[in-house]
Amino acid sequence: MTARSVSRPVLHVAEPAAAFLTRPPIVVDCSVLSAVLFQEESRGDALRIMAGKALHAPFLLASEIASVALKKSRGGCPEPRVRDALALYAQQEIEFHHPEVQTQYALAVRHGLSAYDAAYLWVAGLLQAPLATFDAKLAKAARAHLAGP
């Protein structure tokens, strides 16, 4: 009987090009996206934090953006600028989420937030992703919530 050489199988991994790899998630609230859309003073900061990230938000973001647009319009912002901002919003690649209403309510109560802000907090908790906001109260709640029990 002769010894036979057994070759081990070779593991091959096929990877997509770097451009197709998953971008890290970030939850963006209305204040951050509005800064970009309406070219507010804090636009540069917002763009920097969003760069290269997969954007996430609760479904209510669209209504909040419409509300900001309405306030801007009523406050004298030229209509072409408002229309451009809304058109730019429509081009954003954002993954939307439906918060669990009971958890959203509990987060609002626990952190003293509006139900709307608690929706962003819920998404950040679900994804264990950073939450970008210009709202100091929401940021403080997010730090506490994402730190865990």
N, C-alpha and C positions, 0 to 999 in steps of 0.2 A: 504494500500500500504506500503510495507516495503522498507526500504532504502537498496539499493544494493551497495556493495563495488566494486568500479571500480579500477582495478589495472592498473597502468601505464606501458606501454611497457618499457622493459629494453633495453638500447642501448648496443650493443656488437660491439667491434672493434677487428678485427683480424689483427694482424701485422706480417710482415715477420721477420725473424731472423735479428738481427742487421747487419750481414754480407751482407745482401741483400738490405739494405737501400741505398738510393742514396748517392753517395759520392759528396762532393762539387766540382763544376767545376773549372778548371784552364786552361787558354790558355797558351800553351808552344810554344815558338818560336824555331827556328833551333839552336840558340846558347845554349839553355838549354838542348835540347835533344842531341845535338852533344857532350856536355860535358859528358853526361852519356854514350853514345854509344862508344865514342873514349877514355874513361877513362882519361879525361883531369883533370887538377888541380882543377877545380871548380866542379867536379863531385859530391862531398859530398853535396855541397850547392844545386845543382840541384835535387839530390835525396830527400833531406829533403823537399824541396818546393813541390815536386810532390807526396810525400807519402800520401796515402789515398785519393787522388783526382781523379776525372774523367778528363782525359786529352782531350783537344779540340785544334784544329788547322785548318787553311785553307788547302785546298787540295794541295797547292803548297809546303807544307812541304816535301813531298816525293822527289820532284825535288831538293829542297835545301839540303836535306840529301845526295842525290846522288852527288851533286856538292861538298859538304864537303868531301865525301869519295874520289872523284877524286883528289881534292887538297891534301888530306893527302897522297894518293898513289903516286902522282907525287912529293910530298915533301919527300918521302923516308919511309913513314909508311909501315911496312911489309904487304904484301897482305893478309896473314891469319888474321891479326888484322882488316884490312878493311872488309874482308868477315864476320868476327865475328860481327863487328859493324852493318853491313847491315842486318845480320840475326837477331840480337837483335832488330833492328828497326822493322822488319817484325812481331815480337812478341808483340809489344806494342799495348795496347788497346787505340786507339785514335779515337775520333769522329771527322770526317772531315766535313768542311762547305764550301759552295760556296759563297764567298763574292759577294755582289751586286757591279758590276763594277763601276757604277756612284758614289756610296757612297765611295767606295774604293779610287777612283780618288780624290774625294773631301777631304777625310781625308789626303791623301798624300800631296795635295796642302796646306791644312790648317796647317798641322803640319811639313811641310818640310821633309817628309819621302819618301822613295822609295815606289813604288806601292806594293812591296812585304811586307815591314813592315806594310803598311797601311792595308793589308789583315788581319794580326794578330790583329791589332787595331779594325778592323771591327768586328771580331769574339768576341773579349772581350766586345765590345759595345753591340752586339746582345744578348749575354748571361748575360751581367752585371756581368762578372766574372773577377777575377784578371788575369793579363797578366804577366807571368814570362819570363824575358829576362835578358841577360847580357849586352844588348845594352842600354847605358845611354840615348841616344836620344829617342829611342823607349819608354823607361820607362817614361821619362818626358812627352811624348805625351800621353801615356796611363793614367797617373795620371790626366792630363788636360781633356782628353776625358771622362774618367769614372766619373769625378767630376760633369759632367753635364754642362748645359749652364751658 
